[in-house]
Amino acid sequence: MGNINYIGEILMFILFELFITFAKIGMFTFGGGYAMISLIENTCVENKKWITHDEMMTITVIAESTPGPIAINCATYVGYKRGKLSGAIAATIGMVVPSFFIIFFISRIFDHFLENIYVVNALKGIKIAVGILIVDAAIKMIQKMKKTALQIGMVSLAIISMILIKYFAFNISSMVLLMAFAIIGLSVFAIENRIYGEDTKE
């Protein structure tokens, strides 16, 4: 009986920690899911060691490729790894609840909110911070990526494509881009597997 109570206390502590951790991320991060990635990585990878950098990269790709906001998908994955289904629920609720109440409050005073000169100027500064957070997350992922010629070429192709799409104002669906680079990724994997497979045989 004592062991059951002890296990229950540990589980409750894990669930509470997951909820509080992701509630802080959801409350203090502006700019949407991409801006949250940097903070999620800093919290879950570097500080709490819940997941590795490689897992964070995998989570980000999966979360972007599946329905729903990327930050919530990341929270669900981390929560599941820490506390299975109950952990996933705790982390997801923690991520959603603060944002819900903040947006609900702002919607009640929306017109007055945007008329406030202090708020308007604060939002201008926040936009810059959001851009920095997104770039920081991208740089960290590139740094942790395996530095093979094919991988570097793939990243370079992605950056060039992004610049061209932005510069020439091409209206390309994000799903088309995801599918295109999924095909490129599979091709790179097949080529690398063939090259390294032949090297191993030799």
BATI-303346 format. One record per atom (N, C-alpha, C, O, CB): residue in three letters; z, x, y. Coordinates in steps of 0.02 Angstrom, whole numbers, padded with zeros to 5 digits, always signed. Glycine has a CB too. Layout:
<nodes>
ALAZXY ...
</nodes>
This chain:
<nodes>
MET+00000+00041-00060 MET+00000+00000+00000 MET+00000+00043+00063 MET-00034+00028+00112 MET+00060-00047+00000 GLY+00040+00097+00059 GLY+00044+00143+00116 GLY-00022+00177+00130 GLY-00041+00187+00188 GLY+00097+00195+00104 ASN-00058+00194+00076 ASN-00124+00227+00084 ASN-00174+00180+00116 ASN-00215+00200+00157 ASN-00150+00251+00017 ILE-00171+00116+00096 ILE-00217+00066+00124 ILE-00206+00058+00199 ILE-00253+00055+00238 ILE-00209-00002+00088 ASN-00142+00055+00219 ASN-00125+00049+00290 ASN-00148+00110+00329 ASN-00172+00105+00385 ASN-00049+00039+00299 TYR-00140+00170+00298 TYR-00160+00233+00330 TYR-00235+00235+00341 TYR-00259+00254+00394 TYR-00138+00294+00289 ILE-00273+00214+00289 ILE-00346+00213+00294 ILE-00368+00163+00347 ILE-00414+00176+00385 ILE-00378+00194+00225 GLY-00333+00104+00349 GLY-00349+00054+00399 GLY-00337+00079+00470 GLY-00376+00065+00516 GLY-00309-00009+00387 GLU-00283+00118+00479 GLU-00268+00146+00545 GLU-00320+00196+00566 GLU-00340+00199+00625 GLU-00198+00178+00545 ILE-00343+00237+00518 ILE-00395+00286+00533 ILE-00459+00251+00554 ILE-00492+00271+00602 ILE-00408+00332+00472 LEU-00478+00198+00516 LEU-00539+00161+00532 LEU-00534+00129+00601 LEU-00582+00130+00640 LEU-00551+00107+00479 MET-00477+00100+00617 MET-00467+00069+00683 MET-00472+00120+00739 MET-00500+00107+00792 MET-00399+00033+00686 PHE-00445+00180+00726 PHE-00450+00234+00775 PHE-00522+00254+00786 PHE-00544+00264+00843 PHE-00409+00294+00754 ILE-00561+00260+00731 ILE-00632+00278+00736 ILE-00670+00226+00775 ILE-00711+00242+00819 ILE-00663+00287+00666 LEU-00658+00162+00760 LEU-00692+00107+00794 LEU-00675+00106+00868 LEU-00718+00095+00910 LEU-00675+00040+00761 PHE-00611+00116+00883 PHE-00589+00116+00953 PHE-00620+00174+00991 PHE-00642+00166+01048 PHE-00512+00119+00957 GLU-00622+00232+00959 GLU-00652+00291+00990 GLU-00726+00281+01003 GLU-00751+00300+01056 GLU-00641+00354+00947 LEU-00761+00252+00955 LEU-00832+00238+00964 LEU-00844+00189+01021 LEU-00887+00200+01063 LEU-00862+00209+00898 PHE-00804+00137+01023 PHE-00811+00087+01075 PHE-00799+00117+01144 PHE-00840+00108+01190 PHE-00763+00028+01064 ILE-00744+00154+01152 ILE-00727+00183+01217 ILE-00779+00235+01239 ILE-00799+00238+01297 ILE-00657+00215+01214 THR-00801+00276+01191 THR-00849+00329+01207 THR-00914+00300+01233 THR-00939+00322+01285 THR-00864+00372+01144 PHE-00942+00251+01198 PHE-01006+00223+01219 PHE-00998+00175+01278 PHE-01045+00163+01315 PHE-01039+00187+01161 ALA-00938+00147+01287 ALA-00925+00107+01347 ALA-00928+00151+01409 ALA-00953+00130+01461 ALA-00857+00071+01341 LYS-00901+00211+01404 LYS-00903+00258+01460 LYS-00975+00278+01476 LYS-00995+00281+01534 LYS-00862+00321+01445 ILE-01014+00290+01423 ILE-01085+00308+01433 ILE-01122+00251+01465 ILE-01161+00261+01512 ILE-01118+00327+01366 GLY-01110+00189+01441 GLY-01144+00131+01468 GLY-01123+00114+01539 GLY-01163+00087+01577 GLY-01132+00072+01425 MET-01061+00131+01556 MET-01035+00113+01622 MET-01057+00162+01676 MET-01069+00142+01733 MET-00960+00110+01619 PHE-01061+00226+01659 PHE-01071+00277+01711 PHE-01141+00308+01711 PHE-01153+00355+01749 PHE-01021+00330+01702 THR-01185+00283+01669 THR-01253+00310+01667 THR-01302+00261+01697 THR-01307+00204+01674 THR-01274+00328+01596 PHE-01338+00282+01749 PHE-01389+00240+01780 PHE-01458+00265+01759 PHE-01467+00324+01741 PHE-01381+00241+01858 GLY-01507+00220+01763 GLY-01576+00241+01751 GLY-01604+00223+01683 GLY-01660+00243+01667 GLY-01581+00313+01759 GLY-01566+00185+01643 GLY-01593+00163+01579 GLY-01582+00212+01522 GLY-01547+00262+01529 GLY-01665+00149+01587 GLY-01614+00195+01466 GLY-01603+00232+01404 GLY-01620+00306+01407 GLY-01583+00347+01380 GLY-01642+00202+01351 TYR-01676+00323+01439 TYR-01697+00393+01441 TYR-01646+00436+01478 TYR-01634+00494+01459 TYR-01765+00400+01473 ALA-01617+00409+01531 ALA-01566+00446+01568 ALA-01503+00453+01527 ALA-01465+00501+01536 ALA-01551+00411+01635 MET-01490+00405+01482 MET-01430+00407+01441 MET-01434+00459+01385 MET-01383+00482+01360 MET-01417+00339+01411 ILE-01495+00476+01365 ILE-01503+00522+01308 ILE-01466+00588+01320 ILE-01433+00613+01275 ILE-01578+00537+01296 SER-01472+00615+01381 SER-01438+00677+01397 SER-01363+00671+01390 SER-01330+00716+01363 SER-01456+00700+01468 LEU-01335+00615+01414 LEU-01263+00605+01411 LEU-01241+00592+01339 LEU-01188+00615+01318 LEU-01242+00547+01455 ILE-01281+00555+01301 ILE-01265+00543+01230 ILE-01264+00608+01192 ILE-01219+00620+01151 ILE-01316+00494+01198 GLU-01313+00651+01205 GLU-01315+00716+01171 GLU-01255+00759+01190 GLU-01224+00790+01148 GLU-01381+00753+01187 ASN-01240+00761+01255 ASN-01184+00801+01278 ASN-01118+00777+01247 ASN-01075+00818+01229 ASN-01179+00798+01354 THR-01110+00712+01241 THR-01048+00683+01214 THR-01045+00689+01138 THR-00996+00714+01110 THR-01041+00611+01234 CYS-01097+00664+01104 CYS-01095+00658+01031 CYS-01112+00723+00994 CYS-01089+00733+00938 CYS-01143+00605+01009 VAL-01151+00767+01026 VAL-01171+00829+00993 VAL-01126+00887+01014 VAL-01097+00921+00972 VAL-01245+00846+01009 GLU-01122+00899+01079 GLU-01088+00959+01104 GLU-01011+00951+01106 GLU-00975+00997+01090 GLU-01113+00976+01172 ASN-00988+00892+01127 ASN-00915+00883+01134 ASN-00881+00860+01071 ASN-00834+00892+01047 ASN-00901+00834+01190 LYS-00904+00804+01042 LYS-00870+00775+00985 LYS-00897+00798+00917 LYS-00865+00787+00866 LYS-00874+00700+00989 LYS-00955+00829+00917 LYS-00985+00856+00856 LYS-00997+00802+00803 LYS-00992+00815+00743 LYS-00940+00911+00827 TRP-01012+00742+00825 TRP-01024+00688+00777 TRP-01091+00695+00742 TRP-01097+00679+00683 TRP-01022+00621+00812 ILE-01141+00721+00777 ILE-01207+00732+00749 ILE-01232+00800+00772 ILE-01205+00830+00818 ILE-01256+00676+00770 THR-01286+00824+00740 THR-01315+00889+00759 THR-01372+00878+00808 THR-01393+00821+00820 THR-01340+00926+00696 HIS-01397+00933+00836 HIS-01453+00929+00883 HIS-01515+00902+00848 HIS-01553+00862+00876 HIS-01469+00998+00914 ASP-01526+00924+00785 ASP-01584+00900+00748 ASP-01579+00824+00736 ASP-01629+00788+00741 ASP-01590+00937+00680 GLU-01519+00801+00719 GLU-01509+00729+00709 GLU-01521+00691+00773 GLU-01549+00636+00772 GLU-01439+00715+00683 MET-01501+00720+00830 MET-01511+00687+00895 MET-01585+00680+00910 MET-01607+00628+00935 MET-01476+00726+00951 MET-01624+00731+00894 MET-01696+00728+00905 MET-01727+00674+00861 MET-01769+00636+00883 MET-01728+00796+00891 THR-01704+00672+00797 THR-01730+00621+00751 THR-01712+00551+00774 THR-01753+00506+00772 THR-01703+00634+00680 ILE-01649+00543+00795 ILE-01625+00478+00820 ILE-01668+00455+00879 ILE-01688+00397+00882 ILE-01551+00481+00840 THR-01681+00501+00925 THR-01720+00484+00985 THR-01789+00460+00967 THR-01814+00411+00995 THR-01724+00544+01032 VAL-01822+00494+00921 VAL-01889+00475+00900 VAL-01888+00407+00866 VAL-01929+00364+00881 VAL-01919+00528+00852 ILE-01840+00397+00820 ILE-01835+00333+00784 ILE-01818+00277+00833 ILE-01847+00222+00830 ILE-01782+00337+00729 ALA-01770+00290+00878 ALA-01749+00239+00926 ALA-01805+00218+00972 ALA-01810+00160+00991 ALA-01690+00264+00968 GLU-01848+00266+00990 GLU-01905+00250+01034 GLU-01959+00211+00996 GLU-01995+00172+01025 GLU-01936+00315+01062 SER-01963+00223+00930 SER-02016+00192+00890 SER-01996+00123+00863 SER-02039+00087+00838 SER-02033+00237+00832 THR-01932+00105+00869 THR-01909+00040+00844 THR-01895-00007+00902 THR-01884+00014+00958 THR-01846+00050+00800 PRO-01895-00073+00888 PRO-01881-00122+00941 PRO-01812-00114+00971 PRO-01765-00093+00937 PRO-01889-00194+00914 GLY-01806-00130+01035 GLY-01741-00127+01069 GLY-01735-00066+01114 GLY-01773-00018+01107 GLY-01686-00126+01018 PRO-01687-00069+01160 PRO-01675-00013+01206 PRO-01656+00051+01169 PRO-01618+00048+01120 PRO-01620-00030+01256 ILE-01682+00107+01191 ILE-01673+00170+01155 ILE-01599+00191+01153 ILE-01576+00217+01102 ILE-01714+00224+01188 ALA-01562+00180+01208 ALA-01492+00201+01210 ALA-01450+00160+01160 ALA-01405+00187+01128 ALA-01464+00193+01280 ILE-01464+00095+01155 ILE-01426+00052+01109 ILE-01442+00072+01037 ILE-01398+00073+00995 ILE-01443-00023+01121 ASN-01505+00087+01023 ASN-01524+00108+00956 ASN-01489+00174+00937 ASN-01466+00182+00880 ASN-01601+00117+00951 CYS-01484+00220+00985 CYS-01449+00283+00973 CYS-01375+00270+00959 CYS-01346+00299+00913 CYS-01457+00330+01033 ALA-01344+00226+00998 ALA-01274+00210+00989 ALA-01262+00179+00920 ALA-01213+00194+00887 ALA-01250+00162+01044 THR-01307+00135+00900 THR-01301+00102+00835 THR-01303+00153+00778 THR-01265+00149+00730 THR-01356+00050+00825 TYR-01349+00200+00783 TYR-01356+00252+00731 TYR-01294+00295+00727 TYR-01267+00306+00672 TYR-01418+00295+00745 VAL-01271+00319+00784 VAL-01212+00363+00785 VAL-01151+00325+00759 VAL-01111+00351+00720 VAL-01198+00389+00856 GLY-01144+00262+00781 GLY-01088+00221+00757 GLY-01090+00210+00683 GLY-01038+00211+00649 GLY-01088+00155+00792 TYR-01150+00199+00656 TYR-01156+00189+00583 TYR-01137+00252+00545 TYR-01105+00248+00492 TYR-01228+00167+00565 LYS-01157+00309+00571 LYS-01141+00371+00537 LYS-01066+00384+00536 LYS-01039+00412+00488 LYS-01177+00429+00569 ARG-01031+00364+00591 ARG-00959+00375+00596 ARG-00918+00323+00558 ARG-00869+00339+00526 ARG-00938+00375+00669 GLY-00940+00260+00562 GLY-00898+00207+00533 GLY-00937+00153+00497 GLY-00914+00096+00493 GLY-00858+00176+00585 LYS-00996+00171+00471 LYS-01038+00123+00435 LYS-01053+00062+00478 LYS-01063+00069+00538 LYS-01004+00102+00369 LEU-01055+00002+00448 LEU-01076-00058+00484 LEU-01028-00074+00542 LEU-01050-00090+00597 LEU-01080-00117+00437 SER-00963-00070+00528 SER-00915-00086+00581 SER-00919-00035+00638 SER-00909-00053+00696 SER-00843-00087+00552 GLY-00934+00028+00622 GLY-00943+00079+00673 GLY-01005+00066+00715 GLY-01004+00076+00776 GLY-00947+00147+00641 ALA-01058+00044+00683 ALA-01120+00028+00719 ALA-01109-00029+00767 ALA-01133-00028+00824 ALA-01177+00011+00669 ILE-01072-00080+00745 ILE-01057-00138+00787 ILE-01014-00117+00847 ILE-01027-00137+00903 ILE-01022-00193+00747 ALA-00962-00077+00834 ALA-00917-00055+00887 ALA-00953-00014+00940 ALA-00944-00025+01000 ALA-00859-00013+00858 ALA-00995+00033+00917 ALA-01032+00076+00964 ALA-01083+00036+01005 ALA-01091+00046+01065 ALA-01068+00132+00926 THR-01117-00011+00972 THR-01167-00052+01006 THR-01134-00098+01058 THR-01159-00104+01114 THR-01206-00095+00955 ILE-01079-00129+01040 ILE-01043-00172+01087 ILE-01017-00130+01146 ILE-01021-00151+01204 ILE-00983-00209+01052 GLY-00991-00071+01131 GLY-00967-00027+01184 GLY-01022-00008+01233 GLY-01009-00003+01293 GLY-00938+00036+01154 MET-01082+00002+01208 MET-01138+00020+01251 MET-01162-00039+01293 MET-01182-00030+01351 MET-01196+00047+01209 VAL-01159-00099+01265 VAL-01188-00158+01298 VAL-01140-00190+01349 VAL-01161-00208+01404 VAL-01207-00209+01246 VAL-01076-00196+01330 VAL-01029-00236+01370 VAL-01023-00213+01444 VAL-01029-00255+01488 VAL-00960-00233+01338 PRO-01013-00148+01458 PRO-01007-00128+01529 PRO-01069-00145+01570 PRO-01064-00170+01626 PRO-00993-00054+01534 SER-01127-00131+01542 SER-01190-00145+01578 SER-01198-00219+01591 SER-01220-00239+01645 SER-01250-00119+01538 PHE-01178-00260+01542 PHE-01184-00332+01550 PHE-01142-00357+01609 PHE-01166-00395+01651 PHE-01162-00368+01486 PHE-01080-00335+01612 PHE-01035-00358+01665 PHE-01056-00330+01734 PHE-01049-00364+01785 PHE-00963-00338+01650 ILE-01081-00268+01735 ILE-01104-00238+01798 ILE-01164-00277+01825 ILE-01166-00294+01884 ILE-01122-00164+01789 ILE-01213-00291+01781 ILE-01273-00328+01802 ILE-01254-00400+01821 ILE-01281-00428+01869 ILE-01326-00327+01746 PHE-01208-00429+01783 PHE-01186-00498+01799 PHE-01155-00501+01868 PHE-01168-00546+01907 PHE-01136-00523+01746 PHE-01113-00451+01883 PHE-01080-00449+01949 PHE-01131-00438+02005 PHE-01128-00471+02057 PHE-01028-00392+01950 ILE-01178-00392+01994 ILE-01229-00378+02045 ILE-01273-00439+02057 ILE-01292-00453+02113 ILE-01272-00317+02024 SER-01290-00475+02003 SER-01333-00534+02010 SER-01301-00588+02052 SER-01336-00628+02084 SER-01350-00562+01941 ARG-01235-00589+02054 ARG-01200-00639+02094 ARG-01205-00625+02169 ARG-01202-00670+02210 ARG-01127-00642+02073 ILE-01212-00560+02184 ILE-01214-00541+02256 ILE-01277-00500+02270 ILE-01278-00457+02314 ILE-01151-00500+02275 PHE-01332-00515+02233 PHE-01391-00472+02234 PHE-01419-00464+02304 PHE-01433-00407+02325 PHE-01445-00501+02189 ASP-01427-00518+02340 ASP-01458-00515+02407 ASP-01415-00472+02454 ASP-01441-00429+02490 ASP-01467-00586+02436 HIS-01350-00484+02455 HIS-01305-00445+02498 HIS-01301-00372+02474 HIS-01292-00326+02514 HIS-01235-00476+02499 PHE-01307-00364+02408 PHE-01302-00297+02378 PHE-01357-00251+02404 PHE-01343-00194+02422 PHE-01307-00302+02301 LEU-01419-00276+02407 LEU-01476-00235+02429 LEU-01479-00228+02505 LEU-01514-00185+02530 LEU-01540-00264+02403 GLU-01443-00271+02540 GLU-01442-00266+02613 GLU-01393-00214+02638 GLU-01396-00194+02696 GLU-01426-00333+02643 ASN-01348-00192+02595 ASN-01298-00143+02614 ASN-01331-00074+02620 ASN-01358-00049+02571 ASN-01240-00141+02562 ILE-01327-00044+02679 ILE-01360+00020+02692 ILE-01332+00076+02649 ILE-01368+00122+02629 ILE-01354+00038+02765 TYR-01267+00072+02634 TYR-01235+00123+02593 TYR-01260+00119+02521 TYR-01273+00170+02488 TYR-01158+00116+02595 VAL-01268+00058+02496 VAL-01293+00048+02428 VAL-01364+00073+02422 VAL-01382+00106+02374 VAL-01288-00026+02408 VAL-01406+00056+02471 VAL-01477+00075+02470 VAL-01484+00151+02468 VAL-01523+00178+02428 VAL-01513+00047+02532 ASN-01446+00187+02509 ASN-01449+00260+02510 ASN-01419+00291+02448 ASN-01443+00343+02424 ASN-01414+00287+02572 ALA-01367+00260+02421 ALA-01338+00284+02359 ALA-01389+00278+02302 ALA-01394+00324+02261 ALA-01274+00245+02341 LEU-01426+00223+02300 LEU-01477+00213+02248 LEU-01533+00265+02253 LEU-01560+00285+02202 LEU-01506+00143+02252 LYS-01550+00285+02314 LYS-01600+00338+02323 LYS-01577+00403+02291 LYS-01616+00438+02258 LYS-01615+00349+02399 GLY-01514+00420+02301 GLY-01486+00480+02270 GLY-01483+00474+02195 GLY-01495+00523+02159 GLY-01418+00495+02298 ILE-01465+00414+02170 ILE-01460+00403+02098 ILE-01528+00411+02065 ILE-01532+00436+02008 ILE-01432+00333+02084 LYS-01582+00391+02099 LYS-01650+00398+02071 LYS-01665+00472+02056 LYS-01694+00488+02004 LYS-01702+00370+02119 ILE-01644+00516+02101 ILE-01655+00588+02091 ILE-01615+00612+02031 ILE-01640+00650+01990 ILE-01636+00627+02155 ALA-01551+00590+02027 ALA-01508+00610+01971 ALA-01537+00586+01905 ALA-01533+00622+01855 ALA-01437+00583+01981 VAL-01564+00526+01904 VAL-01594+00498+01843 VAL-01652+00542+01820 VAL-01659+00557+01760 VAL-01619+00425+01854 GLY-01695+00562+01867 GLY-01750+00606+01850 GLY-01727+00672+01821 GLY-01756+00697+01773 GLY-01793+00619+01911 ILE-01674+00699+01849 ILE-01646+00763+01825 ILE-01619+00754+01754 ILE-01630+00798+01712 ILE-01590+00788+01872 LEU-01585+00699+01741 LEU-01557+00686+01674 LEU-01612+00680+01621 LEU-01606+00706+01566 LEU-01515+00622+01674 ILE-01667+00646+01640 ILE-01722+00638+01592 ILE-01755+00705+01578 ILE-01769+00721+01520 ILE-01775+00588+01620 VAL-01767+00745+01630 VAL-01796+00811+01621 VAL-01750+00856+01580 VAL-01773+00895+01538 VAL-01812+00844+01689 ASP-01685+00852+01594 ASP-01636+00892+01557 ASP-01637+00876+01483 ASP-01634+00921+01441 ASP-01566+00880+01585 ALA-01642+00811+01466 ALA-01645+00791+01396 ALA-01708+00817+01363 ALA-01706+00840+01305 ALA-01642+00714+01389 ALA-01764+00814+01399 ALA-01828+00839+01372 ALA-01826+00915+01360 ALA-01849+00939+01309 ALA-01886+00822+01419 ILE-01797+00951+01408 ILE-01793+01025+01402 ILE-01749+01044+01342 ILE-01767+01090+01304 ILE-01764+01056+01467 LYS-01693+01010+01334 LYS-01648+01025+01277 LYS-01683+01014+01210 LYS-01675+01054+01164 LYS-01585+00982+01280 MET-01722+00960+01205 MET-01758+00946+01143 MET-01811+00998+01129 MET-01821+01019+01072 MET-01789+00877+01146 ILE-01846+01019+01182 ILE-01897+01070+01173 ILE-01865+01137+01152 ILE-01893+01172+01110 ILE-01937+01080+01238 GLN-01807+01153+01181 GLN-01773+01215+01164 GLN-01751+01215+01091 GLN-01751+01268+01058 GLN-01713+01225+01209 LYS-01730+01157+01064 LYS-01706+01153+00996 LYS-01763+01147+00945 LYS-01752+01152+00885 LYS-01659+01095+00988 MET-01823+01135+00969 MET-01880+01126+00925 MET-01901+01192+00894 MET-01895+01245+00925 MET-01939+01094+00964 LYS-01926+01189+00832 LYS-01952+01248+00800 LYS-02012+01275+00839 LYS-02057+01238+00857 LYS-01972+01234+00726 LYS-02011+01341+00852 LYS-02062+01371+00896 LYS-02121+01397+00855 LYS-02137+01457+00857 LYS-02031+01428+00938 THR-02155+01353+00819 THR-02216+01372+00785 THR-02275+01360+00831 THR-02269+01321+00879 THR-02224+01334+00717 ALA-02331+01392+00817 ALA-02390+01385+00859 ALA-02413+01312+00862 ALA-02433+01287+00915 ALA-02447+01430+00834 LEU-02411+01278+00806 LEU-02434+01209+00804 LEU-02387+01163+00843 LEU-02410+01117+00877 LEU-02440+01186+00731 GLN-02322+01175+00837 GLN-02274+01134+00873 GLN-02282+01143+00949 GLN-02280+01095+00987 GLN-02202+01151+00851 ILE-02290+01207+00970 ILE-02299+01221+01041 ILE-02364+01189+01066 ILE-02366+01162+01121 ILE-02301+01297+01054 GLY-02416+01193+01025 GLY-02479+01161+01044 GLY-02473+01086+01050 GLY-02503+01055+01094 GLY-02533+01178+00993 MET-02432+01055+01007 MET-02423+00983+01009 MET-02385+00962+01072 MET-02402+00912+01104 MET-02384+00960+00946 VAL-02333+01000+01090 VAL-02295+00986+01151 VAL-02340+00994+01212 VAL-02338+00953+01258 VAL-02233+01033+01156 SER-02380+01048+01212 SER-02426+01060+01268 SER-02476+01003+01275 SER-02492+00981+01331 SER-02463+01126+01258 LEU-02501+00978+01218 LEU-02548+00922+01219 LEU-02515+00859+01247 LEU-02546+00822+01285 LEU-02574+00908+01148 ALA-02452+00848+01229 ALA-02416+00790+01254 ALA-02406+00794+01329 ALA-02415+00744+01364 ALA-02348+00784+01219 ILE-02388+00853+01354 ILE-02378+00861+01427 ILE-02443+00852+01465 ILE-02445+00818+01516 ILE-02348+00931+01441 ILE-02496+00883+01439 ILE-02562+00876+01471 ILE-02584+00803+01472 ILE-02611+00779+01522 ILE-02614+00920+01436 SER-02574+00769+01416 SER-02594+00698+01411 SER-02555+00657+01462 SER-02583+00613+01495 SER-02582+00671+01340 MET-02490+00671+01469 MET-02448+00633+01516 MET-02473+00643+01587 MET-02476+00596+01626 MET-02375+00655+01509 ILE-02489+00705+01604 ILE-02513+00721+01672 ILE-02580+00686+01686 ILE-02590+00658+01739 ILE-02520+00797+01681 LEU-02625+00689+01637 LEU-02691+00658+01646 LEU-02685+00582+01653 LEU-02718+00551+01695 LEU-02736+00675+01586 ILE-02642+00552+01611 ILE-02633+00479+01614 ILE-02604+00459+01682 ILE-02625+00409+01712 ILE-02587+00455+01558 LYS-02557+00499+01707 LYS-02526+00484+01771 LYS-02574+00496+01829 LYS-02578+00456+01875 LYS-02462+00526+01780 TYR-02611+00551+01825 TYR-02656+00571+01880 TYR-02715+00523+01887 TYR-02733+00502+01942 TYR-02681+00642+01870 PHE-02745+00505+01829 PHE-02804+00462+01831 PHE-02786+00388+01823 PHE-02830+00345+01820 PHE-02852+00482+01775 ALA-02721+00373+01821 ALA-02696+00304+01819 ALA-02726+00265+01760 ALA-02745+00207+01767 ALA-02713+00268+01884 PHE-02730+00298+01701 PHE-02753+00263+01642 PHE-02701+00212+01620 PHE-02641+00226+01619 PHE-02769+00313+01585 ASN-02724+00152+01603 ASN-02678+00100+01580 ASN-02678+00099+01503 ASN-02715+00062+01471 ASN-02699+00030+01608 ILE-02636+00142+01475 ILE-02633+00149+01402 ILE-02566+00123+01378 ILE-02513+00141+01404 ILE-02643+00224+01381 SER-02568+00082+01327 SER-02508+00053+01298 SER-02464+00108+01268 SER-02490+00156+01239 SER-02526+00000+01245 SER-02399+00100+01275 SER-02353+00149+01246 SER-02358+00150+01170 SER-02348+00201+01138 SER-02280+00134+01267 MET-02374+00092+01140 MET-02382+00089+01068 MET-02442+00130+01045 MET-02440+00161+00992 MET-02390+00016+01045 VAL-02496+00129+01085 VAL-02555+00169+01068 VAL-02537+00243+01069 VAL-02556+00281+01025 VAL-02614+00154+01118 LEU-02499+00264+01121 LEU-02478+00334+01125 LEU-02434+00353+01066 LEU-02442+00406+01037 LEU-02441+00346+01191 LEU-02387+00309+01049 LEU-02342+00323+00992 LEU-02381+00331+00927 LEU-02369+00377+00889 LEU-02290+00267+00984 MET-02429+00286+00916 MET-02468+00289+00855 MET-02513+00351+00855 MET-02521+00384+00803 MET-02511+00226+00848 ALA-02541+00367+00913 ALA-02585+00426+00917 ALA-02547+00490+00901 ALA-02571+00531+00863 ALA-02616+00431+00987 PHE-02487+00497+00931 PHE-02450+00558+00919 PHE-02416+00558+00850 PHE-02399+00610+00824 PHE-02398+00568+00974 ALA-02406+00498+00822 ALA-02382+00495+00753 ALA-02435+00524+00706 ALA-02419+00561+00659 ALA-02365+00422+00732 ILE-02498+00507+00719 ILE-02553+00533+00679 ILE-02559+00609+00688 ILE-02570+00646+00641 ILE-02620+00498+00698 ILE-02553+00631+00751 ILE-02555+00703+00766 ILE-02498+00739+00731 ILE-02507+00793+00702 ILE-02553+00716+00842 GLY-02438+00708+00733 GLY-02380+00738+00700 GLY-02390+00745+00625 GLY-02372+00796+00596 GLY-02319+00696+00714 LEU-02418+00693+00593 LEU-02431+00696+00522 LEU-02483+00750+00506 LEU-02479+00785+00456 LEU-02455+00628+00496 SER-02533+00756+00550 SER-02585+00807+00541 SER-02555+00877+00546 SER-02571+00922+00507 SER-02641+00798+00593 VAL-02511+00886+00597 VAL-02478+00952+00605 VAL-02435+00968+00544 VAL-02436+01024+00520 VAL-02433+00952+00669 PHE-02399+00918+00519 PHE-02358+00928+00460 PHE-02400+00949+00400 PHE-02382+00994+00362 PHE-02318+00865+00444 ALA-02457+00914+00391 ALA-02501+00929+00334 ALA-02529+01000+00340 ALA-02533+01036+00290 ALA-02558+00879+00330 ILE-02548+01020+00401 ILE-02576+01087+00411 ILE-02522+01140+00399 ILE-02535+01189+00364 ILE-02605+01094+00482 GLU-02462+01130+00427 GLU-02408+01178+00418 GLU-02388+01183+00345 GLU-02376+01237+00319 GLU-02347+01157+00461 ASN-02385+01126+00311 ASN-02367+01125+00241 ASN-02417+01163+00199 ASN-02400+01198+00151 ASN-02360+01053+00215 ARG-02480+01156+00217 ARG-02533+01191+00181 ARG-02530+01266+00193 ARG-02537+01306+00147 ARG-02603+01164+00200 ILE-02519+01285+00257 ILE-02516+01356+00275 ILE-02456+01390+00242 ILE-02463+01441+00208 ILE-02511+01365+00352 TYR-02396+01360+00252 TYR-02335+01391+00224 TYR-02333+01385+00149 TYR-02303+01427+00115 TYR-02272+01359+00254 GLY-02365+01332+00122 GLY-02368+01325+00050 GLY-02410+01381+00019 GLY-02392+01408-00034 GLY-02397+01258+00032 GLU-02466+01398+00052 GLU-02508+01453+00028 GLU-02473+01519+00034 GLU-02479+01562-00010 GLU-02575+01455+00066 ASP-02433+01529+00090 ASP-02396+01591+00099 ASP-02343+01599+00044 ASP-02331+01655+00020 ASP-02363+01593+00168 THR-02312+01544+00024 THR-02260+01547-00027 THR-02290+01565-00094 THR-02261+01603-00133 THR-02223+01480-00032 LYS-02349+01538-00108 LYS-02382+01553-00171 LYS-02400+01627-00176 LYS-02396+01658-00229 LYS-02444+01510-00180 GLU-02421+01656-00118 GLU-02440+01726-00118 GLU-02378+01770-00126 GLU-02385+01832-00127 GLU-02477+01743-00053 
</nodes>
